[in-house]
């Protein structure tokens, strides 16, 4: 199964948890509010253009901490159609959960099964419809050979009986023409009779009206909503524009997903830094990180219809102020232009 697994935290954005080519992965998370007690982590899988929800992890009774200070890490392992997850809070095991991915792919299998059943039904119908015309039954035995002798005996013993004329149950309906459509003798004109028959037998108007109503129903059907926009974070090594190994592996699958986005959706690539060094150095390093990610996505095959906005925020928008958690600030965020660029 080569489909990426995505994570949505507190109904905000989708982030890549397991890339399509990986069977194991981990995703660092943190709290979004001061003294947050509960977090909802929803998992999605992308079998097509629209991600499908496969379940959620509810984390309760979180220890009190400021926004961005509590470190959570989600681990996952993919085994066939089973996804096993474990969550750690501040390095301590917190909860485990297993998800079944088969329901997300059940729609396509059902369509294939219905199509196959339809083809088999058509073949059987044609087989039984044309068998009597060939003079054989379904087992290839000639019916004429089996019953020929009985037919000859019956014809010799039968005597013809006089045929009685029966009154037909069908009565012809005549249309009385107008006075202007009759000849001098009072009989309907032949051209008028043909005109009446044509008007009563012409069914062209009714199908046209039916077709129009069908088109009106199709035009009122709701259109399929656009897939949710891609929002993800990539993390860097300290004091450099070099991606960490786990984020570098995500570039190829991310470029493929971006190519499937609507053409009118524009993205922003924003770089951030840890809270060390000078302000000028942090601003330049964050911009270098954003430009590095953009170049890697182009090398991986991304062809944006509209070039993204490249910007460096330095250390102005950290997700945490904890000195031990500054790895979460060394990041690049990829989001739609109309979305908020940072959570903290």
Phi, psi and omega in degrees: 000107180256075178224135180289147174257130185245157180232135175237123183256123178052040174060033185254301184210163178260130176234148180287125178260307176236113175298164185299327185267005183247146174254349176229152178189166176217154183219118177284137180228166177208170180283156183251347182226159176292135179053042179291129184262337186218144176224139179245119181249112180260139181248136179233157172230148186248081176286343178212211180289331183253117179298146179245137182283133181246350177156186181212157176241119180257121181253116180248164175057046177292144178294146182296135179195162177284169180298127179083357182269336181270122183261122174242147180223124181259124178250146180216149177223128182257123179231094183067242178256020178242129178246115179259130182234152173217142183240133176245140177240117184054038178084357181256137177300135185241309181202157177228149180202145180242138182239143176263122185268356184297322179301333181290338181253003185292330182297317181292322179294322179297318178297318179295320180295317179296320179295317179296318179296322178297318179296318180296320180296319179295318180297316179295323179297315179296323180297312181284335181286323185264354180297316179297331181289338181271354179078017179228157174270186185293347180257009175081015181267131180289121180290326182297324181290327184286318187257008185294319182293320179295323180295319181295320180294321180293320181294326181288325184273339182285142175245139180291136177251147180298138181272124179269134178284123179257145180287126182292138178280352180266129178244128181287133179262123180257146180256122180284121181281161173290166182297325182288343183262004180257156177273190185292332183276357179091358179275147180295142177292141182297321180294326178292319179297317178296322180295319180293316179298322181293320182290325182281337184257355184274110182264019188294326186291320185294313177300323181297320178293321178297318179298321180295320179293324177295318178297323180294321178294320180294324182290337181268356179293138180292140179283151179293130182294153179293148177295152179298147182293154179279130174224123184212163178234138176240139188248152189238162172284158183296141172057033180203164176262027180262127181290150170292159186299318181294324178286327178295325178293338184277346187300314186296313179293327179293320178296321179295318179293324179294328178292340179269001180285157176300147185295331183273007180262116182256143184246161175238136178248109187245128179262147180223161183228165172287166185272051177232163176079188180274160180296319180295317179294322179294320180296316181292319180295320179295323178291321177299322179294319179296317179294325178296316179296318179300317181293321178295322178293321176296318179296331180277357174112005179290131179235081183290136176292328176233126181302140180286164176272126181256126184211149177240124182261358182061231178251022184285338184230067180284154173266347178205150176254000180289128182296331182280349184245023184292347177297335179286340179274340179278085191211166169232131179253135177244116184216163171297154184297327185275005179264156175297138189277347180205156181266333184257000000 
